[in-house]
Amino acid sequence: MNAAATTASERFAAIARRFAAGEAAGICSVCSAHPLVIEAALRHGLAHGTDVLIEATCNQVNQDGGYTGMTPADFRRFVEGIAADLGFPLDRLVLGGDHLGPNPWKTLPADEAMRKAEIMIEAFTEAGFTKLHLDTSMGCAGEPAALADEVVAERAARLAARAEGAARGEGSPLPVYVVGTEVPVPGGAFEALDHLQITTPDAARRTIEVHREAFAKAGLSEAFGRAVGAVVQPGVEFGNAELVVYEPDKARALSASLRDLPGFVFEAHSTDYQPAAALRALVRDGFAILKVGPWLTFALREALYGLSAIADILVPAKGEETLPETMERVMLAAPGNWLKYYPGDESEQRLQRHYSFSDRIRYYWPEPEAKAAVERLLERLGDRALPLPLVSQHLGQLYPLVEAGKVEPRPRALLLASVTRVLDIYAEAIRP
């Protein structure tokens, strides 16, 4: 880490300089609003003495509440409350806003959607979010799905102007920007993965240059000097049961283009489920900001379902729904967050609802019935030490850690360990 940088936000702002200097500078971006995921991420940072970057998307968190019901200020209080409970120092925390733009309101005319996006980015900035990903790539009502680069950049500069004004008005830290969006819209892709296209070097260069010009035209050249990353597609993605693994040779030209882009690294979305070697190679090749979200809640769901199976053996609750049965009922009652993403017949959709890599079940954990079901499960098990054979049978991925004495075989510890196991893979990938 840069010794001259005294806070996590300052260290993050230096990520491109560190990479250019030959340091394998990388950071894992935790994209989740689940309290156990946030807790696991902060515990992990505390244990390893590392910075933690936590991001909220425009759909999760906005001035209208998003699907979490939280405004940016609410989300900050939520994360900082967990940090306070754990004793995690706030100067090692970076909060980020992801895909900030008109996406939540894209069914409205562009001017109206952009006005709402301006209010949103002001709210993120005023709440102290210092990493802002500007994404204005989506067409609004009456517009084509893909907009011209110049239109995207002009709208991004318009949002940056509001963020700059909000930061200076509040005396808040000035934002660090990430631009570009060579990835699916927030919420996930609809398309098959057989035609995944790696961003070309020319496209990456053009994204940065057209944004640089738009910022300059808006009198925001100094603000663009704080842009450190561009979102590109290095050839990684996942679907419901598919995974496209990073192949360095295919992204060699894109990686090499960073030599022509001083002050920038690349941000890679959808790095979930990548093998450890692939994540290490991404960081080495300049894809220094690794976004992960569904893999973390997928790991949490694995542990919850494993605990549910163990509870049915140790403390049967006759006549009571199991956790998977409750989640099935909750998802069927409100199919909006999964139906258009999960094709196939009834049995195929049921499988995907619970076990898809896309993990759209994550949208349902905040529902009152789901939260109550999880609480009942943990109350049934209490804080007992679970028998090792049952841990091996139903939480096999954690058994080696339990056997080695690194994780206690107690319900809450196992839930956190399941998420931490994923975070450990990222920690190894970004380790200098």
C-alpha positions in Angstrom: 0.0 0.0 0.0 1.0 3.6 -0.6 2.4 4.8 2.7 1.6 8.4 1.8 -2.1 7.5 1.4 -3.7 7.7 4.8 -7.2 6.4 4.1 -8.7 3.6 2.1 -10.3 6.1 -0.4 -6.9 7.7 -1.0 -5.3 4.3 -1.5 -8.1 3.4 -3.9 -7.6 6.7 -5.8 -3.9 5.7 -6.3 -4.7 2.2 -7.7 -3.8 3.1 -11.3 -0.5 4.7 -10.3 0.4 1.7 -8.2 -0.4 -0.6 -11.1 1.7 1.5 -13.5 4.6 1.4 -11.0 4.6 -2.4 -11.2 2.7 -3.3 -8.1 0.0 -6.0 -8.5 -2.5 -3.5 -7.2 -6.0 -5.0 -7.0 -9.1 -4.7 -4.9 -12.2 -6.9 -4.5 -15.4 -4.9 -4.8 -18.1 -6.5 -2.6 -21.5 -5.9 -4.2 -24.1 -7.0 -1.7 -26.5 -5.5 0.8 -27.0 -8.7 2.8 -25.9 -8.0 6.4 -24.1 -11.3 6.8 -22.1 -10.7 3.6 -21.2 -7.2 4.8 -20.2 -8.6 8.2 -18.1 -11.3 6.6 -16.3 -8.8 4.4 -15.6 -6.5 7.3 -14.4 -9.3 9.5 -12.2 -10.5 6.6 -10.7 -7.0 6.3 -10.1 -6.8 10.0 -8.4 -10.2 10.2 -6.1 -9.4 7.2 -5.5 -5.7 7.9 -6.8 -4.8 4.4 -9.1 -2.1 3.0 -12.7 -3.1 2.2 -14.6 -1.8 -0.8 -18.4 -2.2 -0.6 -20.6 -1.1 -3.4 -24.4 -0.6 -3.9 -26.0 -0.6 -7.3 -28.5 1.9 -8.5 -31.2 -0.7 -8.3 -30.4 -1.8 -4.7 -30.0 1.7 -3.2 -31.3 5.0 -4.4 -33.4 8.0 -3.3 -36.5 6.0 -3.7 -35.2 3.2 -1.6 -34.3 0.7 -4.3 -35.1 -3.0 -3.8 -33.5 -2.9 -0.4 -35.6 0.0 0.8 -32.4 2.0 1.6 -31.3 5.4 0.5 -27.6 6.0 0.1 -27.5 7.6 3.6 -29.3 4.6 5.0 -26.9 2.2 3.3 -23.9 4.0 4.8 -25.4 3.9 8.3 -26.2 0.2 7.8 -22.6 -0.6 6.8 -21.0 1.7 9.4 -23.3 0.2 12.1 -21.9 -3.3 11.3 -18.4 -1.8 11.2 -18.9 -0.2 14.7 -20.1 -3.5 16.2 -17.0 -5.3 14.9 -14.5 -2.5 15.6 -13.6 -2.1 11.9 -11.9 1.2 11.3 -13.8 3.5 9.0 -10.6 4.8 7.4 -10.2 1.4 5.8 -13.6 1.4 4.3 -14.5 2.6 0.8 -18.1 2.9 -0.3 -19.0 2.8 -3.9 -22.0 3.4 -6.1 -22.3 1.1 -9.1 -24.1 1.7 -12.5 -25.1 5.1 -11.3 -27.4 6.5 -14.1 -30.9 6.4 -15.3 -31.3 2.6 -15.3 -33.9 2.4 -12.5 -36.1 4.9 -14.5 -35.3 4.0 -18.1 -38.9 3.5 -18.9 -39.3 7.3 -18.6 -38.3 9.9 -21.1 -34.6 10.6 -21.0 -34.8 14.1 -19.5 -37.0 12.9 -16.7 -34.9 9.8 -16.1 -31.7 11.8 -16.0 -33.2 14.3 -13.5 -33.8 11.4 -11.2 -30.3 10.1 -11.9 -28.9 13.5 -10.9 -30.8 13.4 -7.6 -29.5 9.9 -7.0 -25.8 10.7 -7.6 -26.1 13.8 -5.4 -27.5 11.5 -2.6 -24.6 9.0 -3.0 -22.0 11.8 -2.9 -23.6 13.6 0.0 -23.7 10.3 1.9 -19.9 10.0 1.5 -19.6 7.4 -1.3 -16.2 8.1 -2.9 -16.1 5.6 -5.8 -18.7 6.4 -8.4 -19.3 4.3 -11.5 -21.0 6.4 -14.1 -23.2 4.4 -16.4 -25.6 6.2 -18.7 -25.3 3.7 -21.5 -29.0 2.6 -21.5 -31.6 4.1 -23.8 -34.7 5.6 -22.1 -38.2 5.8 -23.4 -38.3 6.2 -27.2 -34.5 5.8 -27.5 -32.5 2.9 -29.0 -31.2 0.3 -26.4 -27.6 1.3 -27.2 -26.8 5.0 -27.4 -24.0 6.8 -29.2 -20.8 7.1 -27.3 -21.0 10.9 -27.3 -24.5 10.8 -25.8 -23.4 8.4 -23.1 -20.3 10.5 -22.2 -22.3 13.8 -22.2 -24.8 12.3 -19.8 -22.0 10.9 -17.6 -20.4 14.3 -17.4 -23.8 15.8 -16.5 -24.0 13.4 -13.5 -20.4 14.1 -12.6 -21.1 17.8 -12.5 -23.9 17.1 -9.9 -21.6 14.9 -7.9 -18.8 17.5 -7.9 -21.2 20.2 -6.7 -22.6 18.0 -4.0 -19.1 17.0 -2.7 -17.9 20.6 -2.6 -21.1 21.8 -1.1 -20.9 19.2 1.7 -17.2 19.5 2.2 -17.1 15.8 1.4 -14.1 13.9 -0.2 -14.1 14.5 -3.9 -15.2 11.4 -5.8 -13.1 9.0 -7.8 -14.8 7.9 -11.1 -15.1 4.8 -13.1 -16.5 5.1 -16.6 -17.8 2.7 -19.3 -20.1 -0.3 -19.2 -19.0 -3.2 -21.4 -21.2 -5.5 -19.3 -24.9 -6.4 -18.9 -27.1 -3.9 -17.1 -27.4 -4.3 -13.4 -29.6 -7.2 -12.5 -28.0 -9.7 -15.0 -27.9 -10.7 -18.6 -30.7 -12.2 -20.6 -28.5 -13.5 -23.4 -26.7 -16.8 -23.8 -23.0 -16.7 -23.2 -21.9 -18.3 -26.5 -21.3 -14.9 -28.2 -19.4 -13.1 -25.4 -17.2 -10.5 -26.9 -14.1 -9.2 -25.3 -13.7 -5.4 -25.4 -11.4 -4.3 -28.2 -8.5 -2.0 -27.4 -9.9 0.6 -29.7 -13.2 0.5 -27.8 -11.5 0.9 -24.5 -9.5 3.8 -25.7 -12.5 5.5 -27.2 -14.6 5.1 -24.1 -12.0 6.9 -22.1 -11.2 9.6 -24.7 -14.9 10.4 -25.4 -15.5 10.8 -21.7 -12.4 12.9 -21.3 -13.7 15.2 -24.0 -17.2 15.4 -22.6 -15.8 16.3 -19.1 -13.6 18.9 -20.6 -16.5 20.5 -22.5 -18.4 20.6 -19.3 -15.5 22.3 -17.5 -14.7 19.2 -15.5 -11.2 18.3 -16.6 -10.0 18.4 -13.0 -12.8 15.9 -12.0 -11.8 13.6 -14.9 -8.3 13.6 -13.5 -9.8 11.6 -10.7 -11.1 8.9 -13.0 -9.1 5.8 -12.4 -11.0 3.0 -14.1 -12.9 1.9 -17.1 -15.4 -1.0 -17.1 -14.5 -3.5 -19.9 -15.4 -7.1 -20.8 -12.2 -9.2 -20.4 -14.0 -12.4 -21.3 -15.6 -13.4 -18.0 -19.3 -14.1 -17.3 -21.7 -16.6 -15.7 -25.2 -17.7 -16.4 -27.6 -19.9 -14.6 -25.5 -23.0 -14.9 -22.6 -21.7 -17.2 -19.3 -20.1 -16.6 -17.0 -18.4 -19.0 -13.5 -18.5 -17.5 -10.9 -15.8 -18.2 -8.3 -16.7 -20.9 -5.4 -14.3 -20.7 -4.3 -14.9 -24.3 -7.7 -13.7 -25.6 -7.5 -10.5 -23.6 -3.8 -9.8 -24.3 -4.4 -6.9 -26.7 -6.9 -5.3 -24.3 -4.6 -5.7 -21.4 -1.7 -4.2 -23.4 -3.8 -1.1 -24.2 -3.3 0.1 -20.7 0.1 1.2 -21.7 -1.6 3.9 -23.8 -4.0 4.8 -21.0 -1.9 6.3 -18.2 -3.8 6.8 -15.0 -6.3 4.0 -15.7 -6.9 0.4 -14.8 -9.8 -1.8 -15.9 -12.7 -2.8 -13.8 -14.1 -6.3 -14.4 -17.7 -7.1 -13.5 -19.2 -10.6 -13.2 -16.0 -12.2 -11.9 -18.1 -14.5 -9.7 -17.1 -18.2 -9.7 -13.8 -17.6 -11.5 -11.1 -20.1 -10.5 -8.4 -18.6 -8.3 -5.8 -18.7 -11.1 -8.1 -16.8 -13.4 -8.6 -14.1 -10.7 -4.9 -13.8 -10.2 -4.3 -13.5 -13.9 -7.0 -10.7 -14.2 -5.2 -8.6 -11.6 -1.8 -9.2 -13.2 -3.2 -8.1 -16.5 -4.6 -4.8 -15.2 -8.2 -5.8 -14.4 -7.5 -4.5 -11.0 -11.0 -3.9 -9.7 -12.8 -7.3 -9.3 -16.5 -7.1 -8.8 -18.2 -10.0 -6.9 -21.8 -10.2 -5.6 -23.9 -13.3 -6.5 -21.1 -15.7 -5.6 -21.2 -14.3 -2.0 -24.9 -14.7 -1.6 -24.8 -18.1 -3.4 -22.3 -19.3 -0.8 -24.5 -17.9 2.0 -27.5 -19.8 0.5 -25.5 -23.0 0.3 -24.7 -22.7 4.0 -28.3 -21.8 5.0 -29.7 -24.8 3.1 -27.1 -27.0 4.6 -28.0 -25.8 8.1 -31.7 -26.4 7.2 -31.0 -30.0 6.3 -29.0 -30.5 9.6 -31.8 -28.9 11.7 -34.3 -31.4 10.2 -32.1 -34.2 11.5 -31.2 -32.8 14.9 -34.3 -30.9 15.8 -37.2 -31.8 13.6 -40.1 -29.4 13.5 -43.0 -31.5 12.4 -45.6 -29.6 10.3 -43.3 -26.6 9.8 -41.9 -25.5 6.5 -38.3 -26.0 5.8 -36.3 -23.0 4.8 -36.2 -24.1 1.1 -40.0 -24.6 1.2 -40.5 -21.1 2.6 -38.2 -19.6 -0.1 -40.0 -21.4 -2.8 -43.3 -20.0 -1.6 -42.0 -16.5 -1.3 -40.4 -16.6 -4.8 -43.6 -18.0 -6.4 -45.7 -15.3 -4.8 -43.5 -12.5 -6.3 -41.9 -13.8 -9.5 -40.8 -10.4 -10.8 -37.1 -10.9 -9.8 -36.6 -14.3 -11.4 -39.3 -15.1 -14.0 -37.8 -13.5 -17.1 -34.3 -14.7 -16.2 -35.1 -18.4 -15.7 -36.2 -20.1 -18.9 -37.5 -23.7 -19.2 -40.3 -25.8 -17.9 -41.6 -25.8 -14.3 -39.0 -28.2 -13.0 -36.1 -26.3 -14.7 -37.3 -23.1 -13.2 -37.6 -24.6 -9.8 -34.0 -25.8 -10.0 -32.9 -22.3 -11.1 -34.9 -20.5 -8.4 -32.8 -22.1 -5.7 -29.5 -23.1 -7.3 -28.7 -20.8 -10.2 -25.3 -19.2 -10.4 -27.2 -16.0 -11.1 -28.6 -16.4 -7.5 -31.7 -14.3 -8.0 -32.9 -15.7 -4.7 -30.7 -13.0 -3.2 -33.5 -10.5 -3.9 -35.8 -12.4 -1.5 -33.8 -12.7 1.7 -34.9 -9.2 2.9 -38.6 -10.3 2.6 -40.2 -10.5 6.1 -41.2 -14.2 5.7 -37.7 -15.1 4.5 -36.1 -13.3 7.4 -38.4 -14.9 9.9 -37.7 -18.3 8.4 -33.9 -17.8 8.8 -34.4 -16.6 12.3 -36.5 -19.7 13.2 -33.8 -21.9 11.7 -31.1 -20.3 13.8 -33.2 -20.4 16.9 -33.9 -24.2 16.4 -30.2 -24.9 16.1 -29.1 -22.4 18.8 -25.3 -22.1 19.3 -24.7 -25.8 19.6 -21.6 -27.4 18.1 -22.9 -29.4 15.1 -21.8 -33.0 14.7 -18.9 -33.3 12.3 -20.5 -36.1 10.2 -23.4 -33.8 9.5 -21.1 -30.9 8.7 -19.3 -33.2 6.3 -22.6 -34.4 4.7 -24.4 -31.1 4.3 -21.6 -28.4 4.5 -18.9 -30.4 2.8 -17.2 -27.3 1.4 -16.5 -26.1 5.0 -15.6 -29.5 6.5 -11.8 -29.1 5.9 -11.8 -25.8 7.7 -13.8 -27.2 10.6 -11.6 -30.3 10.8 -8.5 -28.1 10.8 -9.9 -26.1 13.7 -10.1 -22.9 11.7 -13.9 -22.6 11.9 -16.1 -23.6 14.8 -18.9 -26.0 13.8 -21.6 -23.6 15.1 -24.4 -22.3 12.9 -23.5 -18.6 12.7 -19.8 -19.2 12.4 -20.5 -21.6 9.5 -22.6 -19.0 7.7 -19.9 -16.4 7.9 -17.2 -19.0 6.9 -19.1 -19.9 3.8 -18.9 -16.3 2.6 -15.3 -15.9 3.9 -14.2 -18.9 1.8 -15.0 -16.9 -1.3 -13.4 -13.7 0.0 -10.2 -15.7 0.7 -10.0 -16.6 -3.0 -10.2 -12.9 -3.9 -7.7 -11.9 -1.2 -5.2 -14.4 -2.6 -5.7 -13.0 -6.1 -5.1 -9.4 -5.2 -2.2 -10.1 -2.8 0.9 -8.2 -4.1 
